[in-house]
Amino acid sequence: MTDKFETLTSTCIPLPMENVDTDQIIPARFLKATTREGFGDNLFRDWRYDKEGNLIKSFVLNDPTYSGSILVAGKNFGSGSSREHAAWAVAGYGFKVVVSSFFADIFKNNALNNCVLPVVVSESFLADLFAAIRENPQTTVTINLEKQTIVNNANKAMETFDINPYKKNCLLNGFDDIDYLLSQKDKIEAWEKNKI
């Protein structure tokens, strides 16, 4: 069981770069681990640190001006290889939501499997959101999963987003796939009794 996702209001961390691939999200040299622990520490590792391991202060995740559990990313986020470690890193860092105008399908599914909500918005909504965050880093966004809405609280602009109904149910209830099956145990047992 994980935390239930209902409504989230948070400030955002802007990453207005397009075509961010999974090797940029989590470099291949960190893929040797077999558990999810520690991946958040290496999210965007080569953008956050120089070759000597010093923080690159100009990178947005190192800028104390920005904070929050929502990553606002440019178009085509999560492209490249199918590594689930990229979603582990995003979740491990503490992001609950990634907003973009387009996600690579495999990353999108991996994110949902790791309790990170990928929210697809129009390019105009995304551009306005980047502008609002640039103007005021305290700008918040509200995501209502039940209603499938995202609101830019700086200007009250709202859009709806799509999500797989099964994954929506899992997020609302804090279920992973096994938790979901366990929640259906009584129905499964009843069905089995009727089949005998």
Secondary structure by P-SEA (a helix, b strand, c coil): ccccccbbbbbbbbcccccccccccccccccccccccccccccccccccccccccccccccccccccccbbbbccccccccccaaaaaaaaaacccccccccccaaaaaaaaaacbbbbbbcaaaaaaaaaaaaacccbbbbbbccccccccccccbbbbbbccaaaaaaaaacccaaaaaaaaaaaaaaaaaaac
